[in-house]
Structure formats: C-alpha cells, structure tokens
Amino acid sequence: MLNIVPDGLFIFAMSSNEQGHFRKDSAECFTVIHQHISGGRSHKNLYTTYIAGINFFYLVQIFVRCTHAALLSLFVEEALDFLRSNDSKPEGVAVSGGPGSYTGLRIGVSTAKGLCYGSDIPLIALDTLKIMFAAAVKQTDDSDNSLFCPMIDARRMEVYCEIFDHKGNTVREVSAEIINEASFRDILQDRVVYFFGNGSDKCREIIHHPNARLIDDITPLAENMISLAKEAFNKKEFSDVAYYEPFYLKEFQATTPKNSLK
C-alpha cells in the first residue's frame, strides 16, 4: 500500500490472504517517507519500531515549504526501490482526497493515479480531515461524548472543517466555515469539542467557550492513514483510477502576483 497526502508519502507492504484481506500477524517490510512543512531544514533518520504488526524501516522528513511538486516523485522512486530490494511491492495506493490545497491535491492524486494505472493496483481516496482526526484522537483521553473538529486554513477567516465523534463517525459534514464568535455555539453548549489543524488558530482568539479545546501541531501526515487505508482495502472501497478527482470543496481561484513584472 502507498499512502500520499499533500505533505507526504507513506509506503508499506503487508501479507494478505487469498481473499485480499490483510493478515493481523503480518510483519513484512515497509517504508515510510513523509514531509512535514514548517521551517527550512531537512534530515533523514533510519529507525525501526513495531506498530500494529508492521515494521517501520525508513523515514525522511523535509522541512521546506512548497516542495511537494519537486520532491514527491523522487520520494516515490526511492521508496519503491527500497521495497524492491526487499522483494516486495505495494498492493494499492491510498491518497488524501481533500479538501485542501488545490495544487497539492492535484499533484498527489495525479501521482497516485499514475502509480495505480502503471501497476494495475487499486486506488483508495481518503478524507483529509479524517486523516487529521486519526492523529488528534490519539492525543486525548476524554469521555466518549467529546467531538473532534479538524480545520484546514482557507482564506481570511475561512476554514474547511468537519466534525467527528470519538469513533470517527461524521457528526457534521465537511463545509467551508467563516469563523466568528457564534461559530459552533450549538454543539459547544452540550459537548467538549477539540479543534485542531492549521485553521484552528483562527478560533484561538475568537471562540472562548469553556467546552472548546485546541490541540496543537496536528497536520495530515501519511502515517495516520494506516488504519483508514487498511479498512478501506479490506472493504474494497476503491475509487475509479481513470475518473477520480480530488474533493476541492471550493472552485480554484486564481490570484494576481503582488510583485508583477513590468
């Protein structure tokens, strides 16, 4: 399986039975390669750990903004070479399907579709906001009554968001919301709501309800797609490789450069 998000890539190989379902006891090799966008440095770190019956072997983190187009294909080649050296290959591709950056989604989905078509393997499209939920829920030990609201920064005071319960069921469908003092007041009256993602900073100075909680440093990393991709693979929830398009939520809006050439 190969997982791609706008900020990274995750590849792993697992044993499967004749029905194509992953074996719980499988512990074959896989590779992890992902980007985390923040500062201006990069490093490679080789390590081994054991999570959910899988061995992590390889990690690359790139701390440089706007490098996805330049680096993703190189990371894919590097990761696939690693799998080949271990006599393994991906059985499918899972991609972050949006909402999110128009350019990032186009790059990630195009790469994923090309890999699927060339290798004749299935494509799995995952909700980017649910990938973020999968990371955030690990950081809380609150009651089952809590809700989770991942947020992706859009423009000005707007965010792309969705609300999940503690099991990952959608409570409020994905939408583009303008953040103001009244935002989410209806659900905050009765339940604790965790806000997170790069759009949640807009809530910090505006939403002061005692049931509002903020979780820092949650981004849609490919490693958080593992359980979601496995579940979709076992259920054969595949997307059409030829016709699948990312979920942009809003149409692309072209902007005029601030420093135009004269």
C-alpha positions in Angstrom: 0.0 0.0 0.0 1.2 3.5 -0.8 -0.3 6.5 1.0 0.0 10.0 -0.2 -1.1 13.3 1.4 -0.3 16.8 0.1 2.6 16.9 2.5 3.9 13.4 2.2 4.1 9.8 1.2 3.8 6.5 3.1 4.5 3.1 1.5 4.2 -0.3 3.1 3.8 -3.9 2.1 1.8 -6.4 4.0 0.9 -10.1 3.6 -2.6 -10.8 2.6 -4.7 -13.9 2.4 -6.4 -15.3 -0.7 -9.3 -13.0 -0.2 -7.0 -10.0 -0.3 -7.5 -9.2 3.4 -4.5 -8.2 5.5 -3.3 -10.7 8.0 -3.2 -9.4 11.5 0.1 -11.2 12.2 1.9 -9.9 9.1 5.1 -8.1 9.8 6.7 -7.6 6.4 8.9 -4.6 5.4 7.5 -1.3 4.5 8.9 2.2 4.0 7.8 5.5 5.4 8.6 8.7 3.6 6.8 11.9 4.6 7.2 15.7 4.6 6.3 18.0 7.4 6.1 21.6 6.3 7.4 24.2 8.8 10.9 25.6 8.8 13.8 25.4 6.5 15.9 22.3 7.1 15.8 18.7 6.2 17.2 15.4 7.6 17.0 11.7 7.2 16.6 9.3 10.0 16.8 5.5 9.8 15.0 3.7 12.6 13.0 0.6 13.4 9.9 0.3 15.5 6.9 -2.0 15.7 3.3 -0.8 15.4 0.2 -2.8 14.6 2.1 -5.8 13.1 4.3 -3.7 10.8 8.0 -2.8 10.9 8.9 0.8 10.1 12.2 0.9 8.3 12.8 4.3 6.7 11.8 7.9 7.4 12.5 11.1 5.5 11.3 14.5 6.7 11.7 17.6 4.7 11.1 20.9 6.5 10.8 23.2 3.4 7.6 24.8 2.2 6.2 24.3 -1.3 8.5 21.4 -2.2 5.8 18.8 -2.9 5.9 19.0 -6.7 9.7 18.8 -6.8 10.2 16.0 -4.3 7.2 13.7 -4.3 8.2 11.7 -7.4 11.8 11.4 -6.1 10.5 10.1 -2.8 8.2 7.6 -4.6 11.1 6.2 -6.6 13.3 5.9 -3.5 10.6 4.2 -1.6 9.7 1.7 -4.4 13.4 0.9 -4.8 13.5 0.1 -1.1 10.5 -2.2 -1.5 12.0 -4.0 -4.5 15.3 -4.5 -2.6 13.2 -6.4 0.0 11.3 -8.5 -2.7 8.1 -6.6 -2.0 5.7 -4.3 -3.8 2.7 -2.1 -3.0 -0.8 -3.8 -3.2 -2.6 -0.5 -3.6 -2.4 3.3 -3.3 -4.2 5.4 -0.8 -4.3 9.2 -1.4 -5.6 12.1 0.6 -8.5 13.2 -1.5 -9.3 16.6 0.0 -10.4 19.1 0.9 -7.1 21.1 0.8 -4.7 22.9 -1.4 -5.8 22.8 -5.0 -2.2 22.4 -6.3 -1.2 19.9 -3.6 -4.2 17.7 -4.2 -3.7 17.7 -8.0 0.0 16.7 -7.5 -0.8 13.9 -5.0 -3.8 12.5 -6.8 -2.1 12.6 -10.2 0.9 10.7 -8.8 -1.3 8.1 -7.1 -3.4 7.5 -10.2 -0.3 7.1 -12.3 1.1 4.5 -9.9 -2.2 2.6 -9.8 -2.5 2.6 -13.6 1.0 1.5 -14.2 1.0 -1.2 -11.6 -2.7 -2.3 -12.1 -3.4 -1.8 -8.3 -6.4 -0.2 -6.7 -6.8 3.4 -5.7 -8.2 4.4 -2.3 -9.3 8.0 -1.7 -9.4 9.1 1.9 -10.9 12.2 3.6 -8.1 14.6 4.5 -9.9 15.8 7.6 -10.4 12.3 8.8 -6.7 11.7 8.5 -6.2 14.6 10.8 -8.8 13.2 13.2 -6.9 9.9 13.3 -3.9 11.8 14.7 -5.8 14.0 17.2 -7.9 11.2 18.8 -4.6 9.6 19.9 -3.8 12.7 22.0 -7.0 12.8 24.1 -8.3 10.6 26.9 -11.6 12.5 27.3 -15.0 11.0 27.5 -16.9 9.3 24.6 -19.1 12.4 24.5 -16.3 14.6 23.0 -16.3 15.8 19.4 -13.4 16.5 17.1 -13.2 19.3 14.5 -10.2 19.2 12.2 -9.7 22.5 10.3 -7.7 23.4 7.2 -6.9 27.0 6.6 -8.7 28.5 3.6 -8.7 32.3 3.1 -9.0 35.1 5.6 -11.2 33.8 8.4 -12.5 30.8 6.4 -11.7 27.2 7.2 -12.6 23.8 5.7 -13.9 21.6 8.6 -15.8 18.5 9.5 -16.9 17.2 12.9 -16.4 13.6 14.1 -17.4 11.7 17.2 -14.7 9.7 19.1 -15.2 6.7 16.8 -14.7 8.7 13.6 -18.3 8.9 12.6 -19.2 12.1 10.9 -21.5 14.3 13.0 -21.4 17.4 10.8 -20.5 17.1 7.1 -17.5 18.9 5.6 -18.1 22.6 4.9 -16.4 25.9 4.4 -17.0 28.0 7.5 -16.3 31.7 8.3 -15.1 31.7 11.9 -16.8 34.2 14.2 -17.9 34.4 17.8 -21.1 32.4 17.1 -19.3 29.5 15.3 -20.1 26.1 16.7 -22.1 27.6 19.6 -24.8 25.0 19.1 -22.6 22.0 19.7 -20.4 23.6 22.3 -23.4 24.1 24.6 -23.5 20.4 25.4 -20.2 18.8 24.4 -16.5 19.3 24.5 -15.1 20.0 21.0 -11.5 19.6 20.1 -10.3 22.0 17.4 -7.1 21.3 15.5 -5.2 21.7 12.2 -3.7 24.8 10.7 -7.1 26.5 10.5 -7.8 26.2 14.2 -5.6 29.2 15.1 -8.4 31.4 13.8 -10.5 30.0 16.7 -7.9 30.8 19.4 -8.7 34.5 19.8 -12.4 34.3 18.9 -14.0 31.2 20.4 -13.8 31.4 24.2 -16.4 28.8 25.2 -15.3 26.6 28.2 -16.1 23.4 26.1 -13.7 24.5 23.3 -10.3 22.8 23.4 -7.4 23.3 21.0 -4.8 20.7 20.0 -1.6 22.0 18.5 0.6 20.6 15.8 -1.9 18.3 14.0 -1.2 18.0 10.3 -2.4 15.4 7.7 0.6 13.1 7.8 0.6 10.0 5.7 1.4 7.7 8.7 -2.0 8.5 10.1 -3.6 6.9 7.0 -2.6 3.4 8.0 -5.7 2.2 9.8 -8.0 4.1 7.4 -6.3 2.6 4.3 -6.3 -0.9 5.7 -10.0 -0.7 6.5 -10.8 0.6 3.0 -8.7 -2.0 1.4 -10.4 -4.9 3.3 -13.8 -3.5 2.3 -12.7 -3.0 -1.3 -13.7 0.7 -1.2 -11.8 1.6 -4.3 -12.0 4.7 -6.5 -12.1 4.7 -10.3 -8.5 5.2 -11.4 -9.5 6.8 -14.7 -12.2 9.2 -13.5 -11.4 10.0 -9.8 -10.9 13.7 -9.0 -10.0 15.3 -5.7 -12.6 16.9 -3.5 -11.7 20.6 -3.6 -14.9 21.8 -1.8 -14.5 25.1 -3.5 -13.5 26.0 -7.0 -10.0 27.1 -7.7 -9.5 30.9 -7.5 -6.6 32.4 -9.4 -4.7 35.3 -7.8 -2.7 38.1 -9.2 1.0 38.2 -8.1 1.8 41.0 -5.7 5.1 41.8 -7.4 4.2 41.6 -11.1 6.9 42.0 -13.7 6.8 45.3 -15.7 
